[in-house]
């Protein structure tokens, strides 16, 4: 009963509801958009998201992660810390905008994204970093309602704009990208105002704080890129071997399988602050409780995958007929996200010790394996090969990180 009443489960419930609503809005719009966008349009959108997510760790240097670690420390001036980080983020955004200028033609031909839209990538990454920093702070303050309201509001704005541009003005994938960029711009502006009101920006620049952000965040770049490689390399390779149509079919199936990703992300957002607090107390009964929750979580997430697989024909009844071939992919993708959720349950111990280089090295190795598997499976098996490669990679990532975490912090994994 104490566990049921705990703050962690209360926060998890709020995060879950917020994330379900946040993810449910675009998911409910899939039947509309799959009838207004072609499979190739979805392929271009998928490639745009891949490039954006590739840009974010380089522009943001994982400031949201280092700020989250530092935020509750009494000897840290959070205003100066965030100010130092944000100023450098802006410099990096300018630098990478210049890089995109020189690579514009090549990137456009590889991804199908119009050249003029590529110029928003670095700025989009900067806006995303500011938003994620605010959300990270709210998680550490246990302000789950603020977190949920902000995320849902931004998503409603984005999807409303997408509907106006795509359905109203028939702007195909370009309208979707416009909607995303405008919504993130508005979200960033609101985040800046909130951070200013909380007196967390427009402070002094301190090199020692920037060095900490670098020492913590930069080793996480390979880790973040590894996650991006696992999430997006398959789509780019699919585009190369089988065209934008196959990528579009795969991307819709990937979005459906991401329902499992939604569940595990919601749990993780409540899990991380709770585990950090319990590890600081270093009590054996807390450690045993963490292990029990981990095992119950593994069973629960696998049951959720089975349920999603059983209702898959019902979900796909509402999609455009050109996307029906993606139904067979969802099981493998959902299992991949389940393994990713298991990885998050055990990687928290390594993050707590701030041994981010270990995470980076292990994740980089898994990402290399994923790319290799994609090149082996995709040419012959197409989208299904991509889905299986994703599942295998995420499964290995979970096992490797669990093994490493068990060596760094002694936990009663045998329930003793």
Buried (B, 14 or more C-beta within 10 A) or exposed (E): EEEEEBEBBBBBEBBBBBBBBBBBBBBEBBBBBBBBBBBBBBBBBBBBBBBBBBBBBBBBBBBBBBBBBBBBEEEBBBBBBBBBBBEBBBEBBEEBBEBBEEEBEEBBEBBBBBEEBBEBBBBBBBBBBBBBBBBBBBBBBBBBEBBBEBBBBBBBBBBEBBBBBBBEEEBBBBBBBBBBBBBBEBBBEBBBEBBEEBEBBEBEEBEEBBEBBBEBBBBBBBBBBBBBBBBBBBBBBBBEBBBBBBBBBBBBBBBBBBBBBBBBBBBBBBBBBBBBEBBEEEEEEBBBBBBEBBEEBBEBBBEBBEEBBEEBEEBBEEBBEBBBBBBEBBBBBBBBBBBBBBBBBBBBBBBBEEBBBBBBBBBBBBBEBBBEBBBEBBBEEBBBBBBBBBBBBBBBBBBBBBEBBEEEBEBBBEEE
